[in-house]
Amino acid sequence: MNNFTKGNPTLQILMFSLPMLIGSVFQQLYNMADAVVVGRFVSSGALAAVGTAGIIVNFMLSVMGGLATGASVLISQFYGGERYDKLKLTVSTSLVALLAAAAFISVFGTLIMPTFLHLMDVPEDIFGDTLIYLQILVGGMVFMMTYNLFTAYLRALGDTKRPLYILILSTMLNIGLDLLFVLKFNSGVMGVALATLIAQAIAGIACYIYVVKRVPLLKVENLKFDKDLFKALLRYGLPASIQLSLTSFAALTIVRLVNSFGSTEIAGYTAAIKLDQLALMPLMNLSLAISTFVAQNMGAGLEDRAKKGLRSGALIMGITATVVSGFIMIFGKTLISLFVDETAVNTPQIIQSGTSYLVVIAFFYILHAMFFAFNGFFRGVGDAVVVMALTITSLTIRSVAAHLLVHFAGMGINAVAWSIPIGWGLCTLFCVWYYKKRKWSGKAAA
């Protein structure tokens, strides 16, 4: 475990985020494996189906993911303030609430999926594969949440290494099963979905066993549900849930827009966003590191130290964004080509579309770095509402701008790319004002 109330802030944030970074790289490889395998060994239509389905799965996970974030902030604050009884009760309460929600979503989501895909205007040539992939993964939602919850708990205590080891094992298993099911059994999209579900189930079970055996603070003997703590969890987590839900909804509106360009453009977009998500992982993890650092120090009453954490984290994020931008702009085309069969007739169009999208947004990663550095600070001090509002605003600006650029400027798929930095830039300006005016003050847990 890591206690961030003492020591060098820059070094602590950097060392804390490194295992998370490695873990999230493997998490993205985990997610990318399905897309790469079906894109290279099945068809571009299968790649488009997996890309569309992945965004919908994220939408299904968004509500629970926000509540898990709320639980982790509470746990960090209780850990920093040495209120261990409250910490254990928070773990118990969040387990009861979120696993029940996961079970409900598994059943309800599976039933409504065909109707949902029609509303998303999914092209008929990829409809069947998209539905199969979704029904398998949504049906196993409890396994996803088990892993996500216990990973969030461990990170709240400053432990990022053990979840990393489990994730590496799970990722390698997923890749191996993808290749086995597709190349050996010729099971296509169904095979990669089953591979992902099996690997996630193993990761969730392994995380649970580790916590029970090695982390007494997180071990719950008897599940209890505390109404007051649940209200606190909602206070911290519901804004994040709404944020993630609306963020995912905005992403769905973008996907629906992309769907109108056909399966070839969807395939290029899928490859690009998979790489974009991988490229942004260092920034996302540094933002989480800032949140944990700030939450522990605010819980201990060390505001000045919490603000030092923001400055240190923002500097690291700025440098990281610059390096990642340069890499993507130089090697973007080569990376996109990894997702497709080079002999397919529509491959040049897929590569051109994906590369064009990726290079545009990579140029503006520095804006994302500053935006999420402030988001990490605001989340850590307990001001979840402003984080929610900013993220929703950014995605709303993106969605509106993308549609306007498509319909009135005729920019096609590039409109989606250009709309993203517009949202990042405007929201970053607001963050600077909000921070200087101390609108975030007084939001930590009592």
C-alpha positions in Angstrom: 0.0 0.0 0.0 1.1 3.6 -0.5 0.7 6.5 1.9 0.9 9.7 -0.2 0.7 12.1 2.8 4.5 12.1 3.0 7.3 12.1 0.5 8.1 13.6 -2.9 4.8 14.3 -4.8 6.3 14.1 -8.3 8.1 10.8 -7.6 5.1 9.3 -5.8 2.7 10.2 -8.6 5.1 8.9 -11.3 5.8 5.6 -9.5 2.2 5.0 -8.6 1.0 5.6 -12.2 3.7 3.4 -13.9 2.1 0.0 -12.8 -1.3 1.4 -13.8 0.1 2.5 -17.1 1.5 -0.9 -17.8 -1.8 -2.4 -16.7 -3.8 -0.1 -18.9 -1.6 -0.8 -21.9 -2.3 -4.5 -21.3 -6.0 -3.6 -20.9 -6.0 -1.9 -24.2 -4.1 -4.8 -25.8 -6.8 -7.0 -24.2 -9.5 -4.8 -26.0 -7.5 -4.5 -29.2 -6.8 -8.2 -29.5 -10.4 -8.9 -30.7 -10.2 -6.1 -33.3 -6.8 -7.1 -34.7 -7.6 -10.8 -34.9 -11.0 -10.4 -36.6 -9.7 -7.6 -38.8 -6.7 -9.6 -40.1 -8.1 -13.1 -40.1 -11.9 -12.7 -40.6 -13.0 -9.6 -42.5 -13.2 -5.8 -42.3 -16.9 -6.2 -41.6 -16.1 -8.3 -38.5 -13.7 -5.5 -37.4 -16.5 -2.9 -37.8 -18.8 -5.2 -35.8 -16.4 -5.6 -32.9 -15.7 -1.8 -32.9 -19.4 -0.9 -32.8 -20.1 -3.5 -30.1 -17.2 -2.4 -27.9 -18.6 1.1 -27.6 -22.0 -0.2 -26.6 -20.4 -2.5 -23.9 -18.7 0.6 -22.5 -22.1 2.3 -22.4 -23.5 -0.6 -20.4 -20.6 -0.4 -18.0 -20.8 3.3 -17.5 -23.2 3.6 -14.6 -21.4 1.0 -12.5 -18.0 2.4 -13.4 -19.0 5.7 -12.0 -20.2 4.2 -8.7 -17.0 2.2 -8.5 -15.1 5.5 -8.9 -17.2 7.0 -6.1 -16.4 4.1 -3.8 -12.6 4.4 -4.6 -12.6 8.1 -3.6 -14.3 7.3 -0.3 -11.9 4.5 0.4 -8.9 6.7 -0.4 -10.2 9.4 1.9 -11.0 6.9 4.7 -7.6 5.3 4.3 -5.8 8.7 4.4 -7.7 9.6 7.6 -7.2 6.1 9.1 -10.9 5.4 9.4 -10.7 1.7 8.7 -14.1 0.7 9.9 -15.7 3.1 7.4 -13.4 1.8 4.7 -14.5 -1.8 5.1 -18.1 -0.9 5.3 -17.7 1.1 2.0 -16.3 -2.0 0.4 -19.2 -4.1 1.6 -21.9 -1.6 0.6 -20.5 -1.0 -2.9 -20.1 -4.8 -3.5 -23.8 -5.4 -2.7 -25.0 -2.5 -4.8 -22.8 -2.9 -7.9 -22.9 -6.7 -8.3 -26.7 -6.5 -8.1 -26.7 -3.8 -10.8 -24.4 -5.9 -13.0 -26.7 -8.9 -12.7 -29.7 -6.7 -13.7 -27.9 -5.2 -16.7 -26.8 -8.7 -17.9 -30.5 -9.8 -18.1 -32.1 -6.6 -19.3 -29.3 -5.7 -21.7 -29.3 -9.0 -23.4 -33.1 -8.8 -24.0 -33.1 -5.3 -25.5 -30.0 -5.6 -27.6 -31.6 -6.3 -31.0 -33.8 -3.2 -30.6 -30.9 -1.1 -29.5 -28.8 -2.0 -32.5 -31.6 -1.1 -34.8 -31.8 2.3 -33.1 -28.1 2.7 -33.6 -28.6 2.2 -37.3 -26.0 -0.6 -37.5 -25.6 -1.6 -41.1 -27.2 -4.9 -42.0 -23.9 -6.5 -43.2 -22.5 -6.3 -39.7 -25.7 -6.5 -37.6 -25.5 -10.3 -36.9 -21.9 -10.3 -35.7 -22.4 -7.2 -33.6 -25.4 -8.8 -31.9 -23.5 -12.1 -31.1 -20.5 -10.2 -29.7 -22.7 -8.0 -27.5 -25.0 -10.8 -26.1 -22.0 -12.8 -25.0 -20.2 -9.9 -23.2 -23.2 -8.3 -21.7 -24.3 -11.7 -20.4 -21.0 -11.9 -18.5 -21.2 -8.4 -17.0 -20.8 -9.7 -13.4 -17.3 -10.9 -14.2 -16.3 -7.5 -15.7 -17.5 -5.7 -12.6 -15.8 -8.1 -10.2 -12.5 -7.3 -11.7 -13.2 -3.5 -12.1 -14.4 -3.2 -8.5 -11.5 -5.0 -6.8 -9.0 -3.2 -9.0 -10.6 0.2 -7.9 -10.3 -0.8 -4.3 -6.7 -1.8 -4.5 -5.8 1.4 -6.4 -7.6 3.5 -3.7 -5.1 2.0 -1.2 -2.2 2.8 -3.5 -1.6 -0.8 -4.7 -1.3 -1.0 -8.5 1.1 -3.8 -8.9 -0.9 -6.9 -8.0 -3.9 -6.1 -10.3 -1.2 -5.5 -13.0 0.1 -9.1 -12.7 -3.4 -10.5 -12.9 -4.2 -8.3 -15.9 -1.0 -9.4 -17.8 -1.9 -13.0 -17.3 -5.5 -12.4 -18.4 -4.4 -10.4 -21.5 -2.1 -13.1 -22.7 -4.8 -15.7 -22.1 -7.3 -13.6 -24.1 -4.9 -13.2 -27.1 -4.2 -16.9 -27.0 -7.8 -17.9 -26.9 -8.7 -15.3 -29.7 -6.2 -17.0 -32.0 -7.3 -20.5 -31.0 -11.0 -19.9 -31.5 -10.5 -18.0 -34.8 -7.7 -19.9 -36.5 -8.3 -23.4 -35.1 -12.1 -23.5 -34.7 -13.0 -20.8 -37.3 -15.5 -19.3 -34.9 -15.1 -15.7 -36.0 -16.7 -12.9 -33.9 -18.3 -15.4 -31.5 -14.9 -16.9 -30.8 -13.3 -13.6 -29.8 -16.3 -12.7 -27.6 -16.0 -16.1 -25.8 -12.2 -15.6 -25.4 -12.7 -12.2 -23.9 -15.4 -13.4 -21.5 -13.3 -16.4 -20.3 -10.2 -14.2 -19.7 -12.2 -11.5 -17.8 -13.8 -14.2 -15.6 -10.4 -15.5 -14.7 -9.1 -12.0 -13.9 -12.1 -11.2 -11.7 -11.8 -14.4 -9.7 -8.0 -14.0 -9.3 -8.5 -10.4 -8.0 -11.0 -11.5 -5.5 -8.8 -14.4 -4.2 -5.9 -12.0 -3.9 -7.9 -9.5 -1.8 -9.3 -12.2 0.5 -5.9 -13.8 1.1 -3.6 -10.7 1.2 -5.4 -7.5 1.9 -7.2 -7.5 5.3 -8.5 -4.0 5.0 -10.5 -5.0 1.9 -11.6 -8.4 3.2 -15.3 -8.5 4.0 -16.5 -11.3 6.3 -20.2 -10.6 6.1 -21.7 -8.4 3.4 -23.5 -5.4 4.9 -25.4 -2.6 3.3 -25.1 0.8 5.0 -27.7 3.3 3.8 -25.7 6.3 4.9 -22.5 5.2 3.2 -24.5 4.3 0.1 -25.8 7.8 0.0 -22.2 9.1 0.3 -21.2 6.7 -2.4 -24.0 8.1 -4.6 -23.0 11.6 -3.8 -19.5 10.9 -5.1 -20.3 8.2 -7.6 -23.6 9.3 -9.2 -22.2 12.4 -10.9 -19.4 10.2 -12.3 -22.0 7.6 -13.4 -24.1 10.3 -15.1 -20.9 11.7 -16.6 -19.8 8.3 -17.9 -23.3 7.4 -19.1 -23.8 10.7 -21.0 -20.2 10.4 -22.2 -21.0 7.0 -23.6 -24.3 8.2 -25.0 -22.4 11.0 -26.8 -20.0 8.4 -28.1 -23.0 6.4 -29.4 -24.3 9.4 -31.2 -20.9 9.7 -32.9 -20.9 6.0 -33.8 -24.4 6.4 -35.3 -23.0 9.2 -37.4 -20.1 7.1 -38.4 -22.4 4.2 -39.2 -24.0 6.4 -41.9 -20.7 6.2 -43.9 -20.8 2.4 -44.2 -18.8 -0.5 -42.9 -15.5 0.4 -44.5 -15.5 3.8 -42.7 -16.6 2.1 -39.5 -13.6 -0.3 -39.8 -11.1 2.6 -40.2 -12.7 4.5 -37.3 -12.6 1.4 -35.2 -8.8 0.9 -35.8 -8.2 4.6 -35.1 -10.1 4.8 -31.8 -8.5 1.6 -30.5 -5.1 3.2 -31.1 -6.3 6.5 -29.7 -7.4 4.8 -26.5 -4.1 3.2 -26.2 -2.2 6.5 -26.8 -4.3 8.3 -24.1 -3.8 5.6 -21.5 -0.7 7.3 -19.9 -2.7 10.5 -19.5 -5.8 8.7 -18.1 -3.7 6.9 -15.5 -1.8 9.9 -14.5 -5.2 11.6 -13.9 -6.2 8.7 -11.7 -2.9 8.9 -9.8 -3.5 12.6 -9.2 -7.0 11.7 -7.8 -5.7 9.2 -5.4 -2.8 11.5 -4.3 -5.2 14.4 -3.8 -7.9 12.4 -2.0 -5.5 11.0 0.5 -4.0 14.4 1.3 -7.3 16.1 1.5 -8.5 13.3 3.8 -5.5 14.1 6.0 -6.1 17.9 5.9 -3.0 18.6 3.7 -4.5 21.0 1.1 -1.1 22.6 0.0 0.4 19.1 -0.5 -2.7 18.1 -2.6 -2.1 21.2 -4.8 1.5 20.3 -5.3 0.3 16.9 -6.5 -1.7 18.7 -9.2 1.3 20.7 -10.4 3.6 17.7 -10.5 1.0 15.6 -12.2 0.2 18.2 -14.8 3.9 18.6 -15.7 4.4 14.9 -16.2 1.2 14.7 -18.3 2.3 17.6 -20.5 5.6 15.9 -21.3 3.9 12.6 -21.9 1.3 14.1 -24.2 4.0 15.7 -26.4 6.0 12.4 -26.7 2.9 10.4 -27.5 1.7 12.9 -30.1 4.9 12.8 -32.0 5.0 9.0 -32.1 1.4 8.8 -33.4 1.9 11.4 -36.0 5.0 9.6 -37.3 3.8 6.0 -37.2 0.0 6.3 -37.4 -0.4 4.8 -40.9 1.8 1.8 -40.0 -0.2 1.2 -36.8 -3.6 1.4 -38.6 -2.4 -1.2 -41.1 -2.0 -3.8 -38.3 -5.8 -4.1 -38.1 -6.5 -5.1 -41.6 -5.8 -7.8 -44.2 -3.5 -6.1 -46.7 -4.8 -8.2 -49.6 -8.5 -7.1 -49.1 -9.9 -4.8 -51.8 -11.0 -2.1 -49.4 -7.8 -2.0 -47.3 -6.4 1.2 -48.7 -9.6 3.1 -47.9 -9.7 1.8 -44.4 -6.0 2.8 -43.8 -6.5 6.2 -45.2 -9.6 6.9 -43.2 -8.2 5.7 -39.9 -4.8 7.4 -40.4 -6.5 10.8 -41.2 -8.6 10.6 -38.1 -5.8 9.6 -35.8 -3.2 12.2 -36.9 -5.7 15.1 -36.4 -6.6 14.2 -32.7 -3.0 13.3 -31.9 -1.8 16.8 -32.6 -4.0 18.1 -29.7 -3.2 15.6 -27.0 -1.6 18.4 -24.9 -5.1 19.8 -24.4 -6.4 16.4 -23.2 -3.5 16.3 -20.7 -4.3 19.6 -19.1 -8.1 18.9 -19.1 -7.6 15.6 -17.3 -5.0 16.9 -14.9 -7.6 19.3 -13.5 -10.3 16.5 -13.6 -8.0 14.3 -11.5 -7.6 17.1 -8.9 -11.3 18.0 -8.8 -12.3 14.3 -8.4 -9.7 13.8 -5.6 -11.1 16.7 -3.6 -14.6 15.3 -3.9 -16.0 17.8 -6.4 -17.5 15.0 -8.6 -20.2 17.3 -9.9 -17.9 19.6 -11.8 -16.0 16.7 -13.3 -19.3 15.3 -14.5 -20.4 18.7 -15.9 -17.1 19.3 -17.7 -16.9 15.8 -19.3 -20.5 16.0 -20.4 -19.9 19.5 -21.8 -16.8 18.4 -23.7 -18.7 15.4 -25.2 -21.7 17.5 -26.0 -19.5 20.1 -27.8 -17.9 17.2 -29.7 -21.1 15.6 -30.7 -22.7 18.9 -31.9 -19.6 20.1 -33.7 -19.2 16.7 -35.4 -22.7 16.7 -36.8 -22.4 20.4 -37.9 -19.1 19.8 -39.6 -20.5 16.7 -41.4 -23.8 18.3 -42.5 -22.7 21.8 -43.2 -19.0 21.6 -44.0 -19.1 18.2 -45.8 -16.0 17.0 -43.9 -17.0 13.4 -43.6 -15.3 11.2 -41.1 -12.6 13.9 -40.3 -15.4 16.0 -38.8 -15.4 13.6 -35.9 -11.7 14.1 -35.3 -11.7 17.9 -35.5 -14.6 18.1 -33.1 -12.6 16.5 -30.2 -10.0 19.2 -29.5 -12.7 21.9 -29.7 -14.3 20.3 -26.6 -11.0 19.8 -24.8 -9.8 23.3 -25.4 -13.0 25.1 -24.2 -13.3 22.9 -21.1 -9.6 23.4 -20.1 -10.1 27.2 -20.1 -13.0 26.7 -17.7 -10.9 24.4 -15.4 -8.3 27.1 -15.0 -10.9 29.6 -13.9 -12.6 27.2 -11.6 -9.4 26.2 -9.9 -8.1 29.7 -9.4 -11.5 30.8 -7.9 -11.4 27.8 -5.5 -14.9 26.7 -6.4 -13.8 23.2 -5.4 -13.0 24.0 -1.8 -14.9 22.2 1.0 -16.0 19.1 -1.0 -13.9 16.4 0.9 -15.7 13.7 2.9 -16.5 14.7 6.5 
